[in-house]
Amino acid sequence: MKRKPDWRQWLLDERECQDWLNHYLARNMLRKSKDEASLYIERAQDNFAFAQWVMNKNEDEIPNTLHKSHYDWTITISYYAVYHAIAALVNKEGYSSKSHMAILCFIILHHFHKNSLLTEHELTLVATSFNKEDIQTVGSAKELRERACYDVHESFEKTIAERLLVDIQIIIDKVNELLR
């Protein structure tokens, strides 16, 4: 594909999202996989706990040792927590990918635009809990993570990291409910 993947456009345009999903499938960037959803959600929970630990250490220990706070690492680790949570949902439906955009594309198409392969009970939970705002949280977390990792001019305030942790905890809780 000649254009860049854009998760915001996928939210607006189901056909564009489907085209990208077909692209990811054709290039084997999204492939059939055995059910390992419990491993993905375990990783999500571990990453989230570590992000909270780093956030707490940013209160005094990190600034005292390194002479400044590192909320960028809280953001980076938080993103991986939410990435593994949504990867668990994708895996529950029989797919896996190492491409973050492929995972996000799958979630948008199957959990926002279409009925997924989940059971009726799980679909009800998705419909009532996993919404556009959750998808935007994941997309925004990905963008924040990229800025935190690659933009040397960027600095992050405590409030941004705190808000992200709250939003990601909500998504992890929803995914946990779906996987029960």
Backbone torsions as a table, in degrees:
resi	resn	phi	psi	omega
1	MET	NA	142.0	-176.0
2	LYS	-84.9	-25.6	-178.8
3	ARG	-92.3	162.0	179.5
4	LYS	-81.9	147.1	175.9
5	PRO	-65.9	139.2	-177.0
6	ASP	-139.8	102.2	-175.9
7	TRP	-61.6	-30.8	177.7
8	ARG	-65.4	-38.9	177.2
9	GLN	-66.8	-36.9	178.3
10	TRP	-61.4	-36.2	177.0
11	LEU	-63.6	-34.9	-177.5
12	LEU	-83.9	-29.5	-169.3
13	ASP	-131.6	100.1	-178.7
14	GLU	-59.7	-39.0	-179.3
15	ARG	-63.2	-43.2	177.1
16	GLU	-60.5	-43.0	178.6
17	CYS	-62.8	-44.1	178.4
18	GLN	-62.7	-41.5	177.9
19	ASP	-59.2	-44.0	179.2
20	TRP	-67.4	-39.3	178.0
21	LEU	-62.4	-42.2	176.4
22	ASN	-60.3	-40.2	177.0
23	HIS	-59.3	-48.3	-179.4
24	TYR	-64.4	-39.1	178.2
25	LEU	-67.2	-44.4	-178.3
26	ALA	-62.8	-32.1	-179.3
27	ARG	-95.3	10.9	178.4
28	ASN	58.6	25.9	175.6
29	MET	-81.5	-16.9	173.6
30	LEU	-130.7	121.9	-172.8
31	ARG	-138.4	160.0	176.3
32	LYS	-61.2	145.0	-175.5
33	SER	-151.7	154.9	174.8
34	LYS	-74.3	162.2	-177.0
35	ASP	-73.3	108.4	174.6
36	GLU	-129.7	27.5	-176.5
37	ALA	-56.1	-36.7	-179.2
38	SER	-64.3	-33.0	177.5
39	LEU	-70.3	-38.8	177.9
40	TYR	-65.0	-43.3	-178.3
41	ILE	-70.8	-32.5	175.0
42	GLU	-62.8	-42.9	177.7
43	ARG	-63.1	-41.1	178.6
44	ALA	-59.4	-45.7	-179.4
45	GLN	-66.1	-40.1	177.3
46	ASP	-63.3	-45.3	178.9
47	ASN	-63.0	-40.3	179.7
48	PHE	-64.5	-43.8	178.0
49	ALA	-60.7	-40.6	178.3
50	PHE	-66.3	-39.9	177.6
51	ALA	-61.4	-41.0	177.5
52	GLN	-64.9	-40.6	179.2
53	TRP	-61.9	-46.0	178.4
54	VAL	-62.5	-40.7	178.4
55	MET	-59.4	-46.1	179.1
56	ASN	-63.5	-38.9	179.2
57	LYS	-68.5	-21.9	176.8
58	ASN	-71.5	-11.1	178.5
59	GLU	-68.9	-40.2	-177.9
60	ASP	-149.1	-47.6	-172.8
61	GLU	-61.9	-48.4	-179.5
62	ILE	-64.8	-50.1	179.1
63	PRO	-63.0	-34.7	178.4
64	ASN	-67.1	-35.6	-178.3
65	THR	-84.3	-44.1	-173.8
66	LEU	-105.0	-0.2	175.3
67	HIS	69.8	14.7	170.4
68	LYS	-168.1	161.7	177.5
69	SER	-80.5	157.5	179.5
70	HIS	-130.1	65.7	178.0
71	TYR	-67.2	-20.2	176.9
72	ASP	-59.3	-33.6	179.6
73	TRP	-74.8	-33.0	173.8
74	THR	-61.7	-43.5	179.5
75	ILE	-64.2	-45.5	-178.9
76	THR	-61.3	-49.1	-179.4
77	ILE	-66.1	-38.7	178.0
78	SER	-60.5	-41.8	178.9
79	TYR	-59.8	-43.7	-179.5
80	TYR	-65.7	-29.8	174.4
81	ALA	-62.9	-47.5	-178.7
82	VAL	-72.2	-34.2	175.9
83	TYR	-59.1	-47.2	-180.0
84	HIS	-67.9	-31.4	176.5
85	ALA	-64.5	-48.0	-179.7
86	ILE	-72.8	-28.2	174.4
87	ALA	-64.0	-31.9	176.0
88	ALA	-62.8	-41.3	177.5
89	LEU	-64.0	-44.4	178.9
90	VAL	-61.5	-43.8	-179.8
91	ASN	-65.7	-35.4	176.9
92	LYS	-58.3	-28.8	-179.9
93	GLU	-94.7	10.0	170.8
94	GLY	95.8	16.3	-178.5
95	TYR	-130.9	161.1	172.1
96	SER	-148.4	162.4	179.3
97	SER	-164.2	149.9	171.2
98	LYS	-97.2	-2.5	178.6
99	SER	-90.0	117.8	-179.4
100	HIS	-63.4	-38.3	179.8
101	MET	-69.4	-35.4	177.4
102	ALA	-64.2	-42.0	177.4
103	ILE	-61.6	-47.6	-179.1
104	LEU	-63.9	-40.7	177.9
105	CYS	-60.2	-46.2	179.0
106	PHE	-58.9	-47.7	-179.3
107	ILE	-60.6	-45.3	-179.0
108	ILE	-63.4	-45.7	-178.2
109	LEU	-67.4	-47.7	-172.9
110	HIS	-84.9	-23.7	-176.7
111	HIS	-114.5	-2.3	176.8
112	PHE	-120.8	-48.7	-176.7
113	HIS	-89.2	-33.0	-171.9
114	LYS	-129.8	168.8	168.8
115	ASN	-74.9	137.7	-179.4
116	SER	-91.4	-175.7	178.8
117	LEU	-86.2	6.7	-179.0
118	LEU	-73.1	164.3	178.6
119	THR	-67.3	168.1	179.8
120	GLU	-59.4	-42.4	178.2
121	HIS	-61.2	-45.3	179.8
122	GLU	-65.5	-39.3	177.4
123	LEU	-62.1	-39.7	177.8
124	THR	-62.1	-43.3	177.7
125	LEU	-62.2	-43.4	178.9
126	VAL	-61.7	-47.5	-176.7
127	ALA	-62.1	-33.4	-177.2
128	THR	-94.7	-11.3	-176.5
129	SER	-129.9	-39.7	-176.3
130	PHE	-93.4	96.9	-169.3
131	ASN	-117.6	-174.0	-178.3
132	LYS	-56.1	-40.1	-179.2
133	GLU	-63.8	-36.5	177.5
134	ASP	-64.9	-43.0	178.1
135	ILE	-63.1	-40.3	178.1
136	GLN	-65.2	-35.2	176.4
137	THR	-61.6	-44.5	179.7
138	VAL	-63.1	-47.7	179.5
139	GLY	-62.2	-42.8	178.8
140	SER	-66.7	-38.5	177.8
141	ALA	-62.1	-39.5	177.8
142	LYS	-62.3	-43.7	179.6
143	GLU	-66.0	-41.4	177.3
144	LEU	-62.4	-43.1	178.6
145	ARG	-60.2	-42.7	179.3
146	GLU	-63.9	-41.9	177.3
147	ARG	-64.7	-41.7	-179.3
148	ALA	-64.6	-35.5	-177.4
149	CYS	-83.4	-35.5	-167.1
150	TYR	-116.4	-18.1	-176.9
151	ASP	-97.5	102.2	-176.4
152	VAL	-70.3	-12.2	179.1
153	HIS	-91.5	-6.1	-175.2
154	GLU	-88.9	138.2	169.4
155	SER	-132.3	153.8	-173.3
156	PHE	-124.2	138.7	178.1
157	GLU	-87.5	159.8	179.2
158	LYS	-56.0	-41.7	-175.4
159	THR	-61.8	-34.6	178.5
160	ILE	-65.7	-46.4	-180.0
161	ALA	-65.2	-41.2	179.3
162	GLU	-62.0	-46.2	-179.3
163	ARG	-62.8	-40.8	178.8
164	LEU	-63.0	-42.9	178.2
165	LEU	-59.7	-42.5	178.7
166	VAL	-62.7	-48.7	-178.1
167	ASP	-63.2	-40.4	-178.4
168	ILE	-71.3	-35.5	176.1
169	GLN	-59.9	-40.4	178.5
170	ILE	-60.7	-45.3	-178.9
171	ILE	-66.7	-43.6	178.6
172	ILE	-60.5	-41.6	177.3
173	ASP	-60.7	-41.9	179.3
174	LYS	-65.0	-43.4	179.2
175	VAL	-64.7	-41.5	176.4
176	ASN	-57.1	-43.1	178.0
177	GLU	-61.4	-42.0	179.5
178	LEU	-66.3	-32.1	-176.2
179	LEU	-84.7	-6.9	-179.9
180	ARG	-74.0	NA	NA
